[in-house]
């Protein structure tokens, strides 16, 4: 019983934090369940897949009321992400994933540092290259009270495939990848990017939950505890944790990326 209470408390806090950043919380919670509570990896991932559905759906409802969710951008990015996730999962049979995971963790770490330093808007060769691709038709423009931004079908497909491939290859959720991509590549305001990333998790978690159910990875007790705690954490985050500054939110997302990188290192070497 004490173990379940500890899991519920951690799930609540992580979900509340994931609601603010758009990460959902799976990439932080999974290593804790596996390394700290010794829950089999299949049961841990299955539980988180189910738990992310009600929490991300709750966040989408609240953030839609504030006009923060860009459904078109989310759907355009989510389609190729799911294809990329399938390809990434298949590549694990041929690529040295354990070694690549260290490089991926380093990439996440550096991305977090860039976010905290707020250097994501620097005019680098990569930034100029992405801006050129982002202008290739079909391209869409969004004018919101939080700022104007553009995204093209080609760039969303390319980056969606990359994000999905990474998620499928390393067994992580895509929320903490897609949010920074939307901020860095498409210059989407941080609040809209975080909200849209949570909307995409609704789709991802639905597919993942069904898959893990048919694979027999859903263990009722742990799934119920994690799901309830994630839902309550999401509810708390949406009701009481409001970040009205994009600059501050980018720094918080940067901190979340650093935490995610640490968890990836722990999961790799553990």
Secondary structure as the mmCIF struct_conf table of DSSP 4:
data_model
#
loop_
_struct_conf.conf_type_id
_struct_conf.id
_struct_conf.beg_label_comp_id
_struct_conf.beg_label_asym_id
_struct_conf.beg_label_seq_id
_struct_conf.end_label_comp_id
_struct_conf.end_label_asym_id
_struct_conf.end_label_seq_id
HELX_RH_AL_P HELX_RH_AL_P1 UNK A 2 UNK A 21
TURN_TY1_P TURN_TY1_P1 UNK A 22 UNK A 22
BEND BEND1 UNK A 25 UNK A 25
HELX_RH_AL_P HELX_RH_AL_P2 UNK A 26 UNK A 31
HELX_RH_PI_P HELX_RH_PI_P1 UNK A 32 UNK A 36
BEND BEND2 UNK A 37 UNK A 37
HELX_RH_AL_P HELX_RH_AL_P3 UNK A 41 UNK A 65
TURN_TY1_P TURN_TY1_P2 UNK A 66 UNK A 67
HELX_RH_AL_P HELX_RH_AL_P4 UNK A 71 UNK A 91
TURN_TY1_P TURN_TY1_P3 UNK A 92 UNK A 94
BEND BEND3 UNK A 95 UNK A 95
HELX_RH_AL_P HELX_RH_AL_P5 UNK A 97 UNK A 117
TURN_TY1_P TURN_TY1_P4 UNK A 118 UNK A 118
TURN_TY1_P TURN_TY1_P5 UNK A 120 UNK A 121
HELX_RH_AL_P HELX_RH_AL_P6 UNK A 125 UNK A 133
TURN_TY1_P TURN_TY1_P6 UNK A 134 UNK A 135
BEND BEND4 UNK A 136 UNK A 138
STRN STRN1 UNK A 139 UNK A 144
TURN_TY1_P TURN_TY1_P7 UNK A 145 UNK A 146
STRN STRN2 UNK A 147 UNK A 152
HELX_RH_AL_P HELX_RH_AL_P7 UNK A 153 UNK A 170
TURN_TY1_P TURN_TY1_P8 UNK A 171 UNK A 171
BEND BEND5 UNK A 174 UNK A 174
HELX_RH_AL_P HELX_RH_AL_P8 UNK A 175 UNK A 186
HELX_RH_AL_P HELX_RH_AL_P9 UNK A 190 UNK A 214
TURN_TY1_P TURN_TY1_P9 UNK A 215 UNK A 216
HELX_RH_AL_P HELX_RH_AL_P10 UNK A 220 UNK A 240
HELX_RH_AL_P HELX_RH_AL_P11 UNK A 246 UNK A 269
#
